[in-house]
Amino acid sequence: MTSTMQTTALVNALWAKKTSGEEGKFWLPLIVHLTDTANVINWLYTGWVGEGVKLRLEESLSPAGAQKLIKFIGFVHDIGKATPAFQAKRSRNHDDDLDSTLMAQLTVAGFKELKAPVFMSESPHPIAGETILDWHEVPDSVASIIGAHHGRTIDASPETSQAPFQENYYQSTKCAEVQRPWKIVQEALFNQALEVAGYQSVAEIPTITQPQAVILEGLLIMADWLASTEYLDSAKRKPLFPLVRLGEPAELDTDARLQSAILNWKTTDSWHPAQVALDEDPYHARWGFHAREFQQSMTTSIGQATDPGLIIIEAGMGSGKTEVALVAAEQLAHATGRNGVFMGLPTQATTDAMFTRFNQWLSKIAVDERLRLQEDELHGKKVYNPLYQELVQSSNVNAFDEEDNPRDHDWVDGGSVALNSWFTGKKSVLTPFSVGTIDNLLLMGLKQKHLFLRHFGFSGKVVIIDEVHAYDTYMTSYLEEALIWLGAYHVPVVILSATLPKEKRNELIKKYLRGKYGYDYRDQLVAPANWQEVTAYPLLSLVDGCELKQVTDNTGNGGQLTQTVAVQRFSGDDQALVQNVLDRIKLGGVAGIIVNTVKRAQGLAELVAQVSDIQLMVLHSAFLAPDRVVQEAELQRLIGKHGQRPERLIVIGTQVLEQSLDVDFDIMYTDIAPIDLVLQRVGRLHRHVLKRPVGLEQPQLVLLGVNGAGDYGDANEAVYGNYLLRKTDYFLPDTLTLPTAISPLVQKVYDQRTDQQVPGIKAPYREFKRRQNEQEDRAEAFQIQAPQTGRYATLHGWLKRAHQSAEADSIRANAAVRDIQESLEVVLLRQSNTGVIQLLDGRPVAAVRAMEVAQQVIRIPAAITRYPKNAIDRAIKALERQTAQTFPDWAGKPWLRGSLALVLDESNTVTLLGWQLSYSTTRGLSYQKEE
C-alpha cells in the first residue's frame, strides 16, 4: 500500500520541461504544467472564447458538461510524460549535468532501475497519453484529442500498436517492483484529472462529435502553447509561465501564477457586439454617408434573420458592398455570439488596401465602445505595409515598464486598436480581428500539422470573403471544403462578388448547408421555387437556418451609378496599339492598359517610351515591395478618388490594377479575359464623377487580343484557356449598360447551356473540362474530408497523408491551395563598381537596418525555375552558398535568417540558371534567355 505522501513525492519528481543556458539550469514539474494548462484552458473558455463557439460545444454536453470536459483535457493532456520513455529524454542542448540531476531526483523519489528504454521513440508522449486514456476506457473521441495535441493525428487507437512497448510505460515488462511507481503516478494523475474536472468516474466522460473534437483540440493547443510560454517579451520582463531554477523550491502558487500571466498576456479587450440599431442609419454612424437603397434593404433583411448562416452579396463594382459586409459583421456577431471578424481577399495588394478600410471601421467601433481591440494583417509581406508598421509602433509590442499598469492606459478612455506580440506565426489566426489573403481561409481544407488551431481560430469569427469571382476551380475546391466546415461550426459567412456565376453561387450555398445540416438539408431546405436560376442584380442570398431567402432591389439599380460603356475590339499589333492610345488622349486624358502578363506590360511600356514623352507608369507583381508601395501611392495621388489628375497619363499594368486600387481611367484598354475579370477591369473606368477630357466624356473599353474568330493568342490562352475567352468574345456586346448588364453577361458566359450558341465551342469545352477535372483531382489529394457525424467519429486519420512540404513553410502552404508552381524569393541587392553591396537605391547594406534589407524581396519568375525539374533546387543551393559567403552575419539576424540574396552588377543585371535578369525601379524585374 502506497501512502499519499509517497505518491505525492513520486508525482512531484516528474519533469515536464527542462533547459539550461548562461542564466543557469531550469525545470518545471509535470504537475505544475498540467495545472497551468488546466487553469489556462478554463480561463480561455470562460473569459476569451465567444458564446457561439461555446454553443457548439455545449450542444450535446450542457454548459457544465462542456466545462468539465475542457478542464479534464487541459489537465490530462501531458499524462504521457509520466512515463520512462519521456522522463529519460535528454535535454535539447544535451546538458548532462541537468539530465543526471533530474534522473537522480526521480531515483530519490522511488523510481527504480531508471534508464532510457530501447524503443522509447516509438511512444512519443502524445501517443503515450492517448494510450493511457485508452487503458482507462476514456471514449476514443476524447482520447484522440490527447494523441493529436502536438498537431498530428494517428490513424487508429494506439492501444494495440503500443502493446509491444511496455518498457516505455513501466520501465520493465516483468518486474512488478520496477513497474509499480510508474503505475502509481499514471493512476494518480488520471484520478486528479477527473477530480479537477469534477467527474466522479470515467463513465461520466462524454462521447463528442468530430467537429467538437477539432474545436477542443485547437483550444487545447492554444492553452498548451500559452501555458508553455515563459515570457511575453525577449527581455524577459513580462513573465507568463516561467520555469523554476534547478535547486530552488518548486512548490508554486498556480492560481497566482495564472493571474499574473493573464494580466501580462491580455493587453486588449474582448468584443461583445451590441445589436445594430436600424432606426438610425448605421452607415452614417460608421462612415458619415447615408445608405443607398440596396444597402439599406440588405442590412434590414440580415437584421431580421433569426439563425443567420451564409450570406452572399452581389452588387456592382464600387457600389458599397464592403460597407454592407462590415455592418453585417456587427449584426452577425451579435446574433451568433462571435467576438471577431476575418476578411479574406485574393492578393496581398488587395489585402493591404482593405486593411486600411477595415482598420478605420474597427477603430470607430473601438472608440464608440471605449475598447482596445486586437487586430492583425495576415500575409507574408505585411511588415512592408506602412499602416501595419504604424500599428507595431503604436502597440509598443516589445516595450514594457514594470510600473505600467495596462488598466491605466489612455486607450481605456478613448478606444483604439492594437497588436499582441504573442499572436505570431501559426497563432496569428487566433487574432480576433484580421484582414488577410484568402489562403488563410483556404488552408482550413489542407491536411497540415496544427490544422486544429486554424479551425478553432475561424470558429469564433464572422468570416467575410471578398471578390469570390477571382477563384479558379482549384481554389474553389478548397473554398467549398472550408465552407462545409464553417457550416459545421455554424460560423456566419459573408461572400461578396460583383460577377458571380449562378452555378457557383448555388454550389457555395449547398456546401454551407451540407456542413451545417449534413445531407439532410436537401429534405429540409425551404427556398423560392426558382432559387437556382435567379439572375436579379443587386442580389442578397441569405441562408437563415435551413431557409434560403433572396432579396433584390426592385426600384432600379438600388442607388448604384448607371453608366453606358462603348466596347470596341482592336486587333492591331503592339506598335499600332500604342499609336491608338496616343491618338485617343492627344487632347488630354488618363489611359489604362491592363494586360495578362508582366512580360507584355513591360514590352508595351518600352514601346511607349520609345515614341512618346507622355508620363508613363507601370504596375505589376514583379516589383520590389518598397518600389510597388511607391508606385501605388503615386497612382492613388494622381488618379485616386480625390487625385490631382495630370493632363495626360498612360498606366500599364497587369491584374493587380483590376483588384487592388481605387483608381479611375478616362479610357481603358484590356487584354481579353473571362467576362467576370473584364467587368472587374471596367470597374476602374469612369469610377468617379469627374469632368472628362474632350472625346472621352463617355466611358470607352477597348478589347485587345482578339486576333480572329476563336484566336486569342498563345499567351492569353495559356493564362485563361480558349473556352471562356471564346464565350466572352461572343457575348460581350458593343455597348454595356452597367450595372444591369453585369449578371446577365456573367450567367451567359458561365452557363454551359449557352454553348450551343457559340460557333466552334465543343473542342475548347472539352479542354476546359479536362483542366477543371485535373485541378479538382490535384486539390483533393491533400484535402481533409467533410465532417464525420457518426457517433464513433474521432480525430483518427483526420490528417492522414498530410502535405509535408506545406508544413515546412507558409509559402509552400499557400502554393498548395492556389495551384501555383513553387517559386523562389530572393533579397535583391546590387554590387557597385567599387565592390560595395548596396540596396538598389544606393545605400550600403552595412548601413541599413536588417528589416529594411529584408524588404528588398522579389519573386523569381516561374519560367526561370520551371525547367529542368530540379532547376529550383539548383538555384537554391547556389544562392545559399553565395549568401553564406557574402553575408555570414545574416544567420544571426531574425529578419534575414534563411533569406537568399541575389546580387546584381552595377548595371542592375545578373545571370541565373542561364537567364539574364534585369531590374528597373520603373519597369520591375525582366528576364530573357541567354544566347
N, C-alpha and C positions, 0 to 999 in steps of 0.2 A: 504494500500500500504506500503510495507516494503522498507526502504531506503537501498542503497548499504552499508552504514556504519553499519546498524543494521544486515544485512545479514553477513557481514564480522565478526562482533562480535560473532554471533552465530556459524559460522563455526570455528573460531579460538578457541572457548571454548571447542571443541570436542577433546578428547584424543585418541591416538592410542595405546600408551604403557605407563606403569607406573610401578615403582619398588621402593623399599626402602631397606636400609641396614645401615651398620655402617657409610658409607660415606655420608648419607643423603637421601632425597627423590627426585625422578626424574620422569619426564614425557616427552612425546613427543606429540605435537599437531598432530591431524589426518592430517591436511592439509600439514604439513611438511613431514610426512611419505609418503603420496600419491605423493607428488612432488619428494621426494627422489627416490621412486620406479620408477616413470616415467622417471626420469633422468638416473637412473642406467640401466633400460631395454633398453633405447635408446642408451646409451653408449655401452652396451654389443652388441647390434645388429650392430652398426656401427663399433665398434673397436675390438670386440672379436670373434663374430660368423663368421664362414667361409663362403666363397662365395657359396659353394654347398648347405648349409642349406638355405641361402637367396634365391637361385634359386627355391627351393621347395616352399617357402612361397610366392615368387613373381610370381609364375607360373600363377595364376589366378588373381593376385592383382596389378601387376606392382610394381616396386621398391618404388615409392612414396606411393602407396596404402598400402603396407606391413608395411612401417614405420609409417604411420598414425595409423594403427590398433595396432601396438606394443605400441605406446605412449598411446593410449586410454586404453588398458587393464592394462598398468602399473599404470596409474593414478586412474582408477576406481576400481581396484581390491579390495580395502577395503572399498568401499562405504557402505557396510553392517555394518560398525562400526558406522555410523551416524544414529544409532537407539537407543531407550531407552533400548532395550534388551542387547546391548553391553555396553553402557555408564554406566549402573547400575551395571556392574560386579565388584566384589570385587577384590582387588589386590591379587596376589598369596600367599603372606605371611600374608594376612588379616590385613594390616596396616589401621586401621580405620581412623586415622588422615589423611593419604594420600587420602583415598577414599572420606572422607567427604569434604576435601578441593577442590577436583576436582568436586564434585557434587555441591558445593557452587558456583564454577566458572561457571557452567552451568546455575544455577539459576540467577546469576547476569547478564549473557548474554541474558536471556529472556526465557529460558525453564521453563515450569510450572509443578507443581504437580509431581516432579520427585520421582520416586520410582521404585523398581525392579518389572517388570511385572511378574505375577504369572507363566506364561508358557514361561519364557524367554529362557529356554534351548531348546525349540522347534525351535528357529530361530538363530542358530549359524551364525556368521557374513558372512561366505562364501555363505550360503544359502540365507541369507537376501540380500546379494549383488546381487545374481542372480535374486532374486525376484524383486528387484528394477529395474534391467535392463529389466526384462520381462514387467514390467509396462510401461517402456519407449519404448517398442517394438524393442529392440535390437534383432537381429537374434539369435535363440537358439544356433547355432553352436558357437557363440561368448560368449553369456551369460553363457553357461555351463562351459566355462573356468574359469569364476569368481567363480562359485559354487564349483569347484573342486580344487581351488588353495591351499587348505590345504592337498591335496594328495588323497582325496577320491571322488568318483563320487556318484551322486544320480541317481535314476532310471528314472526320468522324470522331466520335467519342474516343478518348485516348486510353480508356481503362484497359482494353485488351492489348493495344500496342505497347503499353508501358509495363505489362506484366513481367517481361524478361529482365527488367532493370530495377529489381527490388533494392539493390545496394544503393541506388540513387536516392531512395526514400528512407532507408533504415540502416545504412552503413554495412549491414550484413544480411545474408539470405538465410542464415541458420541460427546465429547466436541470439537468443531472446534477450539476454542482458544488454547486448550492444544495441539491439533494436528498440529497447524499452524507452529510453529518453526521447527518441525521435517520435515514437507513437504518442508519448505524453504531450509533447509540445504541439503536435499537429491536432490532437484532440482538444487540448486546452484552447488553442487559438480558434478552432472551429466553434467551440462552445461559447467563447467570448464574442465571436461574430454574431451568433444567434442572440446572445444577451444584449449586445449593443443595438441590434435591430429591433428587439422586442418580441422575438419569436420564442414560443415555449418549446417547440420542437421543429425538426427539419420538415416534418409533414406540413407545416404552415407556409413553407416557401412555395409561391405560386408558379405555374407554367405561364409563360408570356408569349406574345406573338413575335414574329421575326422583326417587323418594323419597331416594336417596342424595344427589342434587344439591341437593335442598331443604335437607337437614340441613347439607351442606357450605356452602351459601350462608348459612345462619343463623350457622354458626360463623365464616365469613369476615367477615360484617357485624359480629359481636361483636368479633372480633380487630381489624378496621379501626377501629372506634369506640374501642376501648381504646388502640390504638397512636396514635390521634389526640387523646387526652385529655392536655392538658399538665399539669394539676394536679387532684388529687382534691378540693381544698378551695378556696373562693373567696379565702382569704387567701394562696394560693399558697405554702403551707408544706409541702405534701405533693406533691412533683413526681412525675409519671409519665413522660411523653414530651414535655418542653418544647421549644419552638422555639429557634433559635440567634439571638443578637443579630447583626444585619447588621454585617459588618466584622470579627467575631471568627472564629477558626478553626472550621471546620465538620467537621473530621475527628473523629468521635465514636467512643467505645468502645461499640459497640452491645450487646455482651454485658453490660458493667457497667450500661448503661442499662436493659436488660431486668431484671436482678437487682434494681436499686434500685426500679424501677416495681412489680414484683410484690410486693416486701416491703411497699410502701406500700398497694397495692391489695388484697391478700389478707389481710383482717383476721379471717377466720373459717376454720374447719376444714372439710375435706371429710368427708362421712359415708360410711363403709364398713360397712354394716349387718351385724351378726352374725346367725347363724341363730337363730330364735326357739326356745328350748328348750320342748318341750311336756311334759316330765316334771315341770316346775314350772308352776304356773298363771300365765301371762303377764298375766292381768287383775289378779291380786293384786299382781304386781310393779309394774304401771303405775298402778293406781288404788286398790289396797287392798281390793278386794272379790273374791269368788270367782265364776268364770264360771257363768252359767246353762247349762242343758243344751244349748240350741240354739247358744249362743256357743261352747261347748267343741266341739260337733260340727262346726260350720262351720270353726273355726280348725284343727281336726285335718285336715279334708278339704283345706283350702287348703295346709296344710303338706306334704301328700302329693303335690301336683301336681308334675309334672316340667317342664312348659312352660306355666306359668300365663299366661293372657291376660286374658279378660273374666270378671269375677265379678259376679253380681247377687245381692244380699241382700234378701230380702223378709221383713219381720217387723213386729210391731205397733208403734204409736207409743209411745215411751218405753221400749222393750224392751231397748235397748242395742246397736242396730245400729252406732252411731258407734264404739263401742269395738271391735266386731268389725272394722270397716273400718280403724281405726288399727293394730290388731295385724296385720291383713292387709297393710297398707302396709309394715310391717317385714319380714314374710315375703316379700312380692313383690319388695321392693327387693333383698333378699339373693339371691333365686332368679334375678332377671333383670338384676342389675347396675345398678340405678338408684340415684342418690345424692340424691334429693329427693322431695318429695311436694307435690301440689297438691290442694286440696279446694275444690270449687265448690258454691255454694249459690244459691237462687233470688233472694234480695234482699239489700240492704245490711244490713238489720236481722238477718237470719239469719246473714249473714257475720260481723257484729260479735259475735253471741252465740257462734258456733262458734270464732271467733278465740281467745277466752278458753280454751276447752277444748283446742283444738289447741296453744296455747302451753304449757298445763300438761303435755300429753303430750310435746311436743318438749323442754321444759325437763327433764323426767325422763330422757329419753334423753341429753341433753347432760351432765347430772350423772353418770349411771351410766357413760357412756363417756368422761367427762372431756374434753369437746369444747366449742368455741364454735361454734354452728350459726347460720346466717343465715336469717332468715325475714322475711316481709313480708305485709301485708294489701293485697289488690288490689281496690279500688273507689274511686270518686271522692270519697267522704266519709270516707275512713279517718282523716284528720287530726283528726276530731271524736271518734274513739274513744279514751277515756281510756287503755286498755291500749296502744294504738299510740303515744300521746304518751309514755307511760312508757318504751317501748322506744326512742323517739327520744332521750330524755334519758339513759337508761342506756347507750345505744350511743355517745353523745357523738360523733355523726357529723360535727359541724362543728369539733370541737376537735382540736388537735394539739400535742404537746410534742416538740420535736426530740430531746430526750434520752430520750424514752419509747420503749422497745423493745417492740413488740407481742408479742414472745415471752415477755415477763416479766409479763404482766397476771395479775390474780387468777384470771381465768377458766380459766387453764391448770390450776389446782388444783381448782377446783370445778365447772366446766362452766356454760354459760349460752347464751342466745340473743341475737341482736343484728341490727341493720340494717346495710346498707352503702350509703353515700350515692351510689355510682356507679350502683347499680341503680335508676334512676328512670325515669319516662316509659315509653317503649317497651321499655327494658331491664329493667323490673321483672319481666317474665315470665320472665327468666332466673334470678331468685332461687331458690335450691334448695328452700326450704320456703315455701309460701304458702297462704293462705286467701283466696278471692275470690268475687265474684259469678260466676255461670255464664257471663256474657258473655265473660269472659276465654278460656274454652274454646271457646264457640260461634264466636268470631271466627276460629278456625282454618279455618272454612269460607267466610269472606268475602274476596272479592278486594279486597285493600287493600295499600298500599305497606308494605314491610318485613314482609310476612306470613311470610317465611322465618324471621325471628327468633322469632316466636311458635311456629312448628313446632319449631324447634330447642330452644326452652325446654321445651316439653312432652315432647319425645322422651326427655329424661333423667330423667323423674319417674314415680312412681306417681301415677295420677290417680284421685281419689275424687269421685264426683258424687252429691250428696245430694238427696233429695226430687224424684226424677225425675217423679213424678206431676204436678208443678206446671207442666210444659212443654206448651204448646199445639202445634198442628200446625206452625206456622211455626218455632217454636224447635226442635221435634223434628227438623225437616228439617236445621237446622244441626248439631244434636247428632249425627244419623246421619252427616253428612258428616265431622264431627270424628272419630267412631268409626272410620270407614273409614281415615282417615289414621293414627290412633293404632294401628290394627291393622297398617298397613303398616310402622310403626316398631317393632312388637312391644312397644308400651307396655302394661304391665299396668293395667287399668282396673277400679275397684270402683264399682258402681252401687247406691245404697241407695233403697229405697222401702217404704212401708207399704201402698201401694194401687196396685200396678202392674197394668194390664190385661195379660193373657197375650199379646195380639196385639202390644202394644208391646214386651214382653219378647222375644218371638220375633224381632221386626224388629231390635232392638238387637244380638242375638246374630248374626244373619245379616250385618249391616253390618260388625261387627268381623271376622268370619271372611272376608268378602269382601276387606277391606283386607289381611288377613294372608296369605291364600292365593289371592286372585283368585276368579273364579267356579268354579275347580276345587274349592273347598271342598265344593260340593254332592255331588261324587262321593266325596270323602274323609271326610266327616263321619261319625263314629261317635257315635250318640246313642240314648237309650232310644226305644222304638217310639212312644210317645205323648208325646214331649217337648213338642210344641207345644200340648198340651191340659192340661198339669199345672196343678192349682189348689191343691196342697198348701201348707200355711202353718204355721210359717215355712218358707221355701224358699231353698236355695242353688243357684244355677245357675253352674257352673264350666266355663269353656272351657279345657281342658288340651290344648295342641297343637290337633289337629283333632278332639278328642273332647269331647263335652258330657256332664258329669256333673251330676245333680240330686240333692241331698241334702236330706231333710226330717227332722224330729224325730218319731219315731213314739210318743213317750212321752206325748203330750198337747199341751200348749202350750209345751213347751220351757222351762219355768220362768217363762214370762211370766204376769203378773197377769191373772186372768179376772174379767170383770165383766159384769153384765146391765144394759142401759140401756133404760129405758122411753122410747118415742118417741111424742110427741103432735103433732098438727097444729093450728096456730092460724091462724084466718082473719079475726080482728077487725081494726079499724083501729088506728092507732098509739096513740090515747088508751086504747083497750081493752087494747092490749099493755102499755103502761106500768102500768096498774092491775093486770093479771095478774102482772107481775113483782113489784110491791109486795106483793100478796097472798101470793105464794109465799115471800117472805123476811121476812114480818112477825114471825116468831119467830126470825129470825136467818138469816144466810147470805150467800154471795157469788154474785151472778148475773152471768153473762157474756152479752152480746148481740153476736153477730158478724153484721154486715150487709155488703152487697156494694158499697156506695158511700159515699164520705166524706160527701156531702150528707145521706144518710139517717142516718148516725151522728150528725151534728150536730143534725139535726132531732129525733131521739129524745132526745138529751141536753137540748135546750131544754124538751121536754115533761116530762121527769123533774124538771128544776129548778123548773118551774112548780108542781108538785103535791106535791113532797116535799123534805125537807132531808136525806135519806139521803146518805151520802158517795157521790160520783159521780166516775168517772174516764173519760176519753175517750182513745182511742189510734188514730191512723191516719197516713197518709203526709203529710198537709197541715200538719205542724208544722215549725217551725224545728228544725234539728238539735239545738241545745242543749236546747230545751224537750222534744223527744222523748226525749232521753237521761234527762232528769229524770223524765219520766212513766214510762219503762220501769224505771228504778231504783226508783221508788216502788212500782210494781206488783210487782216482784220482792221488795221488802221486805215487802209486805203479804201477797201470796198466792203467793210462790215456794215452793220446796221446804221451806224452814225459815222461812217467813214468819210475821209477827205478825198473824194474821188478825183483821180488825175484826169487830165484831158483825154489822154489815150493810154491804154494799158493792155497787154496781152498776157494772160495767165495760162500756162500749160501744165497739166497735172494728170495724175492717174486717179484711181478710185478714191484716194484719200479726199479729193475735192468733193465727191458726192456725199461723203459721210460726215466729215468732221467739223466743217467750218460754216459759220453763218455768213456767207459771202454772197454778193449779188452781181451777176453779169448782165450786160446790156444785150449781148448776143452769145449764144452757146453753140459750140461745135462738139460733137461726141462721136467716138467710135461706136459702131453698133454693139449692143449688148442685150441681154434679155430685157424684156419690156419693163419689169419692175425696177431694174437698175437705170434704164433710160429715164423713166419717170422720176426717180430719185435725183438724177442729174438735172432734170428740168426744174426741180425744186430750188435750184440755185440761179434760176433765170427770172429776172424782174421780181425778186423775192420781196422787195420793199417798195413802198410808194415813193417814187422819185421822179424828178423831171429828167427825161431821157434825151440823148443826143438826137440830132436830126437824122432821120432814116431808121432809127432804132426805137421809135416810140412804142411799137408793138413787139412783144416777145417773139424771137425767131430761134428755131432749133435747126441746126444743120447736121444731118446724119451722115457719118463717114463710114467707109469700109464696105459699101455695097457695090461690088465690082460688076455684078450682073446677077441674073436670077439664080439664087442659091449659092452664090460665090461671095464669101466674106473674108477671104484671105486666110492664110495658114495661121498667122499669129492670133487673130480674133477667134478662129475656130479651135485653136489649141487651148484657149482660156475657157470658152463657153460652149463649144460644140456647135454643130450646124443646126440641130433641130430647133432649139429655142431662138436662135438668130433668124432662121428662116421664117418662123411663125411671127416673130416680132416685126420683121420686114414686111410681111404680108398684111398684118392687121394694123400697123401704125398708119393712121390717116395723114392727109396733108394739113389738116387743121385739128388741133387738140383744144377742147374746152375743159378747163380744169376748175374744180376737182371732179366734176361729174363724169368725165371720161375715164378716170383712173381705174375704178373697179371693173367696168365692162371690158376694158382693154386687157387688164391682167387676167381676167377669167377666160377671155377668148384664147390668149396665148397658152395658158396652162391647162386648159380643158382639152383632154385628148379627143373629145367628141367633135372638136372643130378641125381636126387634122384633115378630114375629107375635103375641106375647102382649099387646102394648101397644095399646090402642084409639087410633085417630087418629094413628098414628105416621108414616104414609107421607109426608105433606107436610112435617112437621118434619125427617124424614130427608133429603129432597131438598134442603132449605135447608142442613142441616148439611153434606152432601157438597159443595154448591156453595161454601160458605165454606171448607171444607177445601181444595178444589181451587184456589180463589183464593189461599189462603195459600201453598200449595205452589208455585204459579206465581210469586208475588212473591218467595218465598225463593230460587228457583232463578236469578232474574235476575242476581244478583251472587255466586253460589256458585262456588267453584273446582270443577274436575272431579275425579273419582276418580283415584287414581294411575295413570299410564300405565306399563305394564310392558314395553312393546316395546323392542327393542334400540336403536331410534333415537329414543326418547322423550327430550326435553330440557326445559329451562325455558321455551322459546319459547312465548309465548301463554298461559302459566300464569295471568297476572293480566290478561289481555285484558279490556277494558271494566271496569276496577276501579271500585269505588264511590267516586267522587271526594269526595263530601261526608263520607263516613266517614273519609277520610284527614285531613280538616281538624281534627277533634277527637274525643275519646273518647265524648262524649255522643251524637253522631250515629252513631258506630260501634256503640255499644250499642243504640241505637234500631233500627239496621239488622238486628240479629239477634234482636230481640224483637217486631218488627212493631208498634211503638208510634208514635203520631204524634209528630213533632218538637215539643218543648215548650221553654219558656223558663224559665230560672232567674234569680232576682234576689236581691240582698242587701237584705233587708227592714229598713228603718230608720224612725224617726219624728221629726217636727219638733214641738218643744214649742210652747206658746203664746207663748214668748218668742223663737222663731226658732232655737233650738239644735237641731242634728241629733243624735239620740240612738240608742242601742240601745233595744230595746223595754223593757229593764229600767231605763231612765232614765239610764244612764251616757252622757256626751257622747262622740261618736265620736272627737273630737280627743284624748280622754284614754285611749283603749283601743288595745291593740296591733292591728296590721293583721291578724294571724292570727285574733284573736277577732272582728273585724269580719267577716272572710270567712266565719266560721261561721254568720252570720245568713242563711243561704241557704235559699231555698224555691222550689219549682216552681210556676209559674202554672198553674192548671187548664186542661186542653186545651180545654174548652168555650169559653174566652175567646179563644183564638188559632186556633180551628179555621176560623171563617168571618169574613169572606170569605177567599179563597185567600191573599191577601198580608197577612193580619192579623198574623202573627208578625213579618214583615219590618217592617211599620209600627211595631209595638211596640218592636222592637229599635232602630230608628232614633231613635224618640222618647226612649227610655231612654238610649241612647248620648249623645245631645245633652244631656239633663238631667244625666247623671252627669259628663260632661266639665265642665259649668258649675259644678256643686256641689262636685265632688271632683277638681279638676285634678291633685292630688298622687297619685291612685291609679295613674296611668300609670307612676310610678316605684317602685311597691311590688309586689314579686313576688306577694304573697298576693292583691292586689286588682286587678292589671293585667288589663284585659279584662272585669272584672265590671260588671254593670249594677245600679244602685241604684234601688229603688222606695221612695219616702219617703211614709209615712203621715202624716196630720194628727194633732193631739193626741188625737183620739178613736179613733185606730187604724183609719182608713178612708182609701181613695184611689180615684180613678176611673181605669180603664184600658180603652181601646177600647170605651167605652160600658157598662162593667160596674163595679159598686161592690164593692170588695174590703174585707173587714174581718178583723182578726186578734185572736185571744184566746189567751193562754197556756194556757188550759184547754180550748178548743174547736178551736183551729187556724185555718187560713185558710178563710174562707167567701166566697161571692160571689153576687151577684144582678144581673140585667139592670136597668139604669136605665129608668125610665118615659119 
